[in-house]
């Protein structure tokens, strides 16, 4: 299994926007994003900190509904643009 990259909270929001998610609302320090097909996720934004590995894994598997390998391919495309 490949290692998860260390991603800052604001960078994750930008990556999700790159994937087609749009910010639907911000409440306090949490940003809620929704895709056109109805997938929803919430990202905590606390002063540009790293997203914990467990939370990132949960967002990938349950909210984005993609595999870790698919995520790594998409993330490498995002970083390489």
Steps between C-alpha positions, in 0.01 A plus 500: 500500500631845411550759768256785532652841428504770767238754390422836657133578558478788249688294241242221541217748437675620180558139390132417553404805293737368229306171517172682433376565852363843581493675835139507616555666834748586770403484863764590754816317405331234285455515123226290343541393138261327261557339161258513209410135558400568862807387695559720805799545727604733779858617549617664825713808427696590812778740403648297212582188703564151368191282454532196731562174310185334638278789394660511155446125460132542606446784251655293219309178569163617627447852366683492165412131450830422326789266579828616648677421172251713302551783747879483465474515118263799513710677762820453299322652195388792716853558634655469153286759325 
